[in-house]
């Protein structure tokens, strides 16, 4: 199977290169559905995400993408690693987390159609983990299930040409980014340009392409959906190799993106309404006295559930700021708020 599939590259010129997929009505319907979901997500989040939600989504992305590659660290452990805390885990797994976070944070610096940027990303992703980080592999590689060879990747002598053809297609293709990014994801897995990290790079580079189309997609944790469907992910990759057609893989990725958006809309509604800024004591005092100006400070303290001394300190500061004053006798007077 691998030899036959690899052969499809041997006579392709840069000008005629095209990833092996057939555009279908089903694909176009899914693209339209994703566009609608994206609009709902952006509307819910007012076109942005709170910093803490961006970071949370990125942590989930990293944890899931690494878990697909057998990294055992949990979301909580990944969070702790990125916070600089000590974590009980294998040094390699901890380094993978640090590298992945650095790579995803560097997304805005890279162009998806530049081979030098792809190599730089791989160098960052595999820093300290592989001697050839940032370089195309120099040896042959086969993908095995147990003892059975399921995919023989193209020989190293073809890698530069194949990658240049692929990225040139990406630069000039009129395919929708959702489809183009999924096709490129598959092709990176098929070509297997690196000795290690090809799966991580495929998912990272698809995120990069999507983020160039819609910047908010840089923080959509599609990888969590892929992880939940990991068996199907590998099955569809294998079927695409067998058929010499990655249409089914593109549909799988469109489904995953759509599900990730649904989850984001329902359980991760972004931004400003998520975080309520606590009202400070002086503002609480002013709000209460505006409605009931005859209250004593002791009564204010009871209403606010605070100590009398805390309320008296806050009221003193308000007087010094000339925002609050007491008018009339001590008994029978009232508070006056200066707006």
Protein Blocks (a to p, Z undefined) as FASTA:
>chain_A
ZZmmmmmmmmccfklgccdddddfklmmmmmmmmmmmmmmmmmnnopacfklmmmmmmmm
mmmmmmmnopabdfklmmmmmnopacdddfklmmmmmmmmmmmmmmmmpcfkbmklmmmm
mmmmmgokafkgoiacfbdcdddehjacfbdcddfklmmmmmmmmmmmmmmpcbdfklmm
mmmmmmmmmnopafghklmmmmmmmmmmmmmmmmmlmmccfklmmmmmmmmmmmmmmmmm
mnopaklmmmmmmmmmmmmmmmmmmmmcghjlmpccdddfklmmmmmmmmmmmbcfklmm
mmnopafklmmmmmmmmmmnopaccedjfbhpacdddZZ
